[in-house]
Structure formats: C-alpha cells, structure tokens
C-alpha cells in the first residue's frame, strides 16, 4: 500500500486505477446498500476515489486502506441519501435493483437450500430497503463493514448513544418487517437442524 500511495502522491493516475480495481466492487456494494440507488452509489464511490487521489498525502499508510475507505464511502452514501431525501420503496426493488442474493455470494448448498436462501435474501433486502437511510447506514456499518458501535459513531461524527439507538430501532424495524414468526424463526429452525 505504501508504494501505491507514494505513486499517488507523485500524481500517477495508474496508482488510482490500481486502487479502483482492488476496491471498487466492495465500495459500490457498500454505497448501494446504504442509498438503495445504483446511480447515486456510483457517484458516491467515484467522488470518494477522486478525494483519495487528491488527498493522498494525508493518508496514514500504517493504517489499512480498505476499512478506512469503506467508512468514507458509507458516510458519504448516508449524506447523499439524506440530501436526496428519499428512501427506496418496495416497488423499486422489483426488477430495477438487484436482490441481496445478487449482491452477496451464495454458499454452495443444494438447489432447494439455494432457493430458500435466495428467497430469504430477497425478503431481507426488501425489508432493509424500507429502513430510513440513517438506519440502513448503521446496519451496513455494523453487519457489512463489521464496525463496532463505537467505531461507527466515531467515523460518522455521531454520539455513541445515537448510533446505538439507530441500530436498535433498525433491528426492531427489521424484526417487525420480517415477522417474528416468519423468516427469522425459519432461519433459526434451519440453523438448528443443520447443527444436528
């Protein structure tokens, strides 16, 4: 990573291309999961890469690049979604946006299990789309980027209590949308069965 940033500091556009190749897919997924809008996600990621290029001399090469960059993307996606003032509706998830199954790689179970997983992911994605952008952002930060509540608060410039509250409300809303007896219970039963 040191050599890429050394090249960036010298204005080498090839170094930026290398960073884009290595990190674009995950950055796009992160932005898309927060915004629910493919075009907006692409804009957010493009701007984030351009900022990295412009401010390469400010990056601490002792820190890992990807977690730092994905936090920037996540925060920028939240700001962009809030600025746009919209939430993805369930109608938008049909056809125009990929399901969660298309965004995340499938394990290699049998065809029946694969169909169940695809259905479960589609239901989960539809439920996530019904969250507010702020709630989607904390879900992405916690469960996709693997940030702790404290890290999400620090990176997002929020109080830890605010992040904790948003995360609690988002999980509560997801439970409500998915149904306490529905998809969540089915998943628990299947996991228990697999453990036997």
C-alpha positions as CSV (number, residue, x, y, z in Angstrom):
1,X,0.0,0.0,0.0
2,X,3.0,2.3,0.7
3,X,4.1,2.1,-2.9
4,X,0.6,2.9,-4.3
5,X,0.3,6.0,-2.1
6,X,3.8,7.0,-3.0
7,X,2.8,6.9,-6.7
8,X,-0.5,8.7,-5.9
9,X,1.5,11.5,-4.2
10,X,3.5,11.8,-7.4
11,X,0.3,12.2,-9.4
12,X,0.4,8.7,-11.0
13,X,-3.1,8.0,-12.3
14,X,-2.1,4.3,-12.8
15,X,-1.9,4.0,-9.0
16,X,-5.5,5.3,-8.8
17,X,-6.6,2.7,-11.4
18,X,-5.0,0.0,-9.3
19,X,-6.9,1.2,-6.1
20,X,-10.1,1.3,-8.1
21,X,-9.6,-2.3,-9.4
22,X,-8.9,-3.6,-5.9
23,X,-11.7,-1.8,-4.0
24,X,-14.4,-0.7,-6.4
25,X,-16.7,-3.7,-6.1
26,X,-16.9,-3.7,-2.3
27,X,-17.2,0.1,-2.2
28,X,-20.1,0.0,-4.7
29,X,-21.9,-2.6,-2.7
30,X,-21.4,-0.5,0.5
31,X,-22.8,2.6,-1.1
32,X,-25.6,0.8,-2.8
33,X,-26.7,-0.9,0.4
34,X,-26.9,2.5,2.1
35,X,-28.5,4.5,-0.7
36,X,-30.6,1.9,-2.4
37,X,-29.8,3.7,-5.7
38,X,-27.3,2.3,-8.1
39,X,-26.6,5.6,-9.9
40,X,-26.2,7.5,-6.6
41,X,-23.9,4.8,-5.3
42,X,-21.7,5.0,-8.4
43,X,-21.5,8.8,-7.9
44,X,-20.6,8.4,-4.2
45,X,-17.8,5.9,-5.0
46,X,-16.4,7.9,-7.8
47,X,-16.2,11.0,-5.7
48,X,-14.6,9.1,-2.9
49,X,-11.8,7.7,-5.2
50,X,-11.2,11.2,-6.5
51,X,-10.8,12.6,-3.0
52,X,-8.4,9.8,-2.1
53,X,-6.4,10.8,-5.2
54,X,-6.5,14.5,-4.4
55,X,-5.6,14.0,-0.7
56,X,-3.2,11.0,-1.0
57,X,-0.6,12.8,1.1
58,X,-3.0,12.9,4.1
59,X,-3.5,9.1,4.3
60,X,-1.6,7.3,7.1
61,X,0.0,4.3,5.3
62,X,0.3,2.5,8.6
63,X,-3.4,2.0,8.7
64,X,-5.2,-0.5,6.4
65,X,-6.8,1.3,3.4
66,X,-10.0,-0.7,2.8
67,X,-11.7,-0.2,6.2
68,X,-10.8,3.5,6.2
69,X,-12.1,3.9,2.6
70,X,-15.3,1.9,3.1
71,X,-16.1,4.0,6.2
72,X,-15.7,7.2,4.0
73,X,-18.0,5.6,1.3
74,X,-20.6,4.6,3.9
75,X,-20.7,8.1,5.5
76,X,-20.8,9.8,2.1
77,X,-23.6,7.5,0.9
78,X,-25.6,8.3,4.0
79,X,-25.1,12.1,3.3
80,X,-26.0,11.6,-0.3
81,X,-29.2,9.6,0.6
82,X,-30.2,12.3,3.1
83,X,-29.6,15.1,0.6
84,X,-31.6,13.4,-2.0
85,X,-34.4,13.0,0.7
86,X,-35.7,9.7,-0.5
87,X,-35.9,6.1,0.6
88,X,-36.1,3.1,-1.8
89,X,-39.6,1.7,-1.9
90,X,-40.5,-1.9,-2.3
91,X,-41.7,-1.2,-5.8
92,X,-38.2,-0.1,-6.8
93,X,-36.8,-3.4,-5.7
94,X,-38.7,-5.3,-8.3
95,X,-36.6,-5.5,-11.5
96,X,-34.6,-2.3,-11.3
97,X,-32.4,-3.1,-8.3
98,X,-30.7,-6.4,-7.7
99,X,-31.8,-8.6,-4.8
100,X,-29.5,-9.1,-1.8
101,X,-28.8,-12.5,-3.3
102,X,-27.2,-10.9,-6.3
103,X,-25.1,-8.6,-4.1
104,X,-23.7,-11.3,-1.8
105,X,-22.1,-14.5,-2.9
106,X,-24.1,-17.7,-2.3
107,X,-22.6,-20.6,-0.4
108,X,-22.7,-23.9,-2.2
109,X,-25.7,-25.7,-0.8
110,X,-28.1,-27.9,-2.7
111,X,-30.7,-26.5,-5.1
112,X,-33.6,-26.5,-2.5
113,X,-31.5,-24.7,0.0
114,X,-30.2,-22.3,-2.6
115,X,-33.8,-21.4,-3.5
116,X,-34.6,-20.8,0.2
117,X,-31.6,-18.7,0.7
118,X,-32.4,-16.6,-2.4
119,X,-36.0,-16.1,-1.1
120,X,-34.7,-15.2,2.4
121,X,-32.2,-12.7,1.0
122,X,-34.8,-11.1,-1.2
123,X,-37.1,-10.7,1.8
124,X,-34.3,-9.3,3.9
125,X,-33.3,-6.9,1.1
126,X,-36.9,-5.7,0.7
127,X,-37.0,-5.1,4.5
128,X,-33.7,-3.2,4.5
129,X,-35.0,-1.0,1.7
130,X,-37.9,0.1,3.9
131,X,-35.5,1.4,6.6
132,X,-34.5,5.1,6.7
133,X,-31.2,5.9,5.1
134,X,-29.7,6.5,8.6
135,X,-30.9,3.1,9.7
136,X,-29.6,1.4,6.6
137,X,-26.2,3.1,7.1
138,X,-25.8,1.8,10.6
139,X,-26.9,-1.7,9.5
140,X,-24.3,-1.6,6.7
141,X,-21.6,-0.3,9.0
142,X,-22.3,-2.9,11.7
143,X,-23.1,-6.0,9.7
144,X,-21.4,-5.5,6.3
145,X,-18.3,-3.4,7.3
146,X,-18.1,-5.1,10.7
147,X,-17.7,-1.8,12.7
148,X,-18.4,-1.7,16.4
149,X,-21.0,0.8,17.6
150,X,-18.1,3.0,18.9
151,X,-16.3,2.9,15.5
152,X,-19.5,3.7,13.6
153,X,-20.1,6.6,16.0
154,X,-16.5,7.9,15.6
155,X,-16.5,7.6,11.8
156,X,-19.9,9.1,11.4
157,X,-19.4,12.0,13.7
158,X,-22.3,10.9,15.9
159,X,-22.6,10.2,19.6
160,X,-22.3,6.5,20.5
161,X,-25.8,6.6,22.1
162,X,-27.2,7.9,18.8
163,X,-25.7,5.0,16.8
164,X,-26.8,2.5,19.4
165,X,-30.3,3.9,19.3
166,X,-30.4,3.9,15.4
167,X,-29.1,0.3,15.4
168,X,-31.6,-0.8,17.9
169,X,-34.5,0.8,16.0
170,X,-33.3,-0.6,12.7
171,X,-33.1,-4.1,14.1
172,X,-36.5,-3.7,15.7
173,X,-38.0,-2.5,12.4
174,X,-36.4,-5.4,10.5
175,X,-37.8,-7.9,13.0
176,X,-41.2,-6.3,12.5
177,X,-41.0,-6.3,8.8
178,X,-39.7,-9.9,8.6
179,X,-42.2,-11.1,11.2
180,X,-41.3,-12.6,14.5
181,X,-42.7,-16.0,13.4
182,X,-41.7,-15.7,9.7
183,X,-38.3,-15.6,8.1
184,X,-36.4,-15.1,11.4
185,X,-38.0,-18.2,13.0
186,X,-37.5,-20.2,9.8
187,X,-33.8,-19.3,9.7
188,X,-33.3,-20.3,13.4
189,X,-35.0,-23.6,12.8
190,X,-32.9,-24.4,9.8
191,X,-29.7,-23.4,11.6
192,X,-30.7,-25.7,14.5
193,X,-31.4,-28.5,12.0
194,X,-28.0,-28.0,10.3
195,X,-26.2,-28.2,13.7
196,X,-27.6,-31.7,14.3
